[in-house]
Amino acid sequence: MLDKEQYLGSRRSGDLKHASLVWEDVRVRAYGETAVAVGSQTQRSTYQGRDASGRFRVTQVAFRQGDRWTIVGLHYSPIAQPPETAARS
């Protein structure tokens, strides 16, 4: 669990670098001035020079004040790859 400063710090320092981020299957539900977006994200990334690429289920919660949206909650869960089947003899 990261707080806002930790989340932004890894990006500002350059420890976390994204070559690409792709959102897919995004569904947005609005509740007045609040919106919840759920989708999957595929990223090609490195963290401190090590591969941090993968697929994640992502939930974003945003709140609108006037014409500005602010993300107030963000959750990433890795999407597990299916297990490899054992080779048959």
BELKA-V661606 format. One record per backbone hydrogen bond with DSSP energy under -0.5 kcal/mol. NH is the residue of the N-H (numbers start at 0). CO is the residue of the C=O. If there is no record, write none. Layout:
NH & CO
NH & CO
//
This chain:
6 & 2
7 & 3
8 & 4
9 & 5
10 & 6
11 & 7
12 & 8
14 & 9
15 & 9
16 & 14
16 & 45
18 & 16
18 & 43
19 & 43
21 & 41
23 & 39
26 & 37
28 & 35
30 & 33
33 & 30
34 & 61
35 & 28
36 & 59
37 & 26
38 & 57
39 & 23
40 & 55
41 & 21
42 & 40
42 & 53
43 & 19
44 & 42
45 & 16
46 & 49
47 & 14
49 & 46
51 & 44
53 & 42
55 & 40
56 & 76
57 & 38
57 & 55
58 & 74
59 & 36
60 & 72
61 & 34
62 & 69
63 & 32
64 & 62
64 & 67
67 & 64
69 & 62
71 & 60
71 & 69
72 & 60
74 & 58
76 & 56
78 & 54
79 & 77
//
